[in-house]
C-alpha cells in the first residue's frame, strides 16, 4: 500500500512539473512585464528543472534511508 502511494505521489509530481514547464514555455510576458525570449525561457526552465531535480533527490534519499533502516 505504501509503495503504491509513493508511486502515485511521484506521478502527480511529474504531471505538475510537466504542466508548469509547458506554462513556462508558452507565456510571452513574465510577472514583471518583461518579454520572454527563447533564451530567457530556457534559463527559466533550467532553474525550474534544477529545483525539481533537487526535490527528487531529497525525496529519493529519504525513501532509501527509511527503506534501509526499516529492514
N, C-alpha and C positions, 0 to 999 in steps of 0.2 A: 504494500500500500504506500509506504513512504517513498519508494523508488518511483512509482507512478506519479506521485505528487511532484517529485523533483523534476521529472521529465516534463510534466505539464508546465511548471514554472519556467523552465528553460525555453520551451516552445513559445509561451506567451512573451517572454523577454525578447526572443528573436523576432517575433512579429512586430513588437513595439520598436525595436531597433530598425527594422526594415521600413516601417511606416514613417518614422522620424527622418530616416535617411532620404526617403522619397520627398518628404517635405523640404528638406534642406536643398535638394537639387531642383525643385520646381518653383521655389519662391524667387521673385525678381527683386524684391526690396527687403532688407532685414528690418529689425525693430527700431533701428536708429535712422532709418530712411536712406541708408547707403545702397546704391545699386549693386546687385550681386553679379559679379563677373564669373567666368568659369574658374579662374584661379582662386577666387575667394570661396567659391562653392567647394572646391577641393580641399582648401585649408579648413573650412568648417567641418567637412566630412572627416578629415584626418583627426581633428580634435575630438569629434564625436566618437570615431572608431577607437581611438586610444582610451577614452573614458570607458567605453563599452568593454574593451578587452581587459582593462583593469578590474572592472566589476566582475567579469567572468573569472579572472584569475583568482580573485579573493573568494568567490563562491566555490570554485573547484578545490582550492586549498582547504577551505573549511569542510567541504564534503569528504575529501580524502582523509583529513585529520580526524574527523568524527568517525568515519568508517574504520580507520586504522585502530583507534583506541576502543572501539566497540567490541572488537574481537578478543 
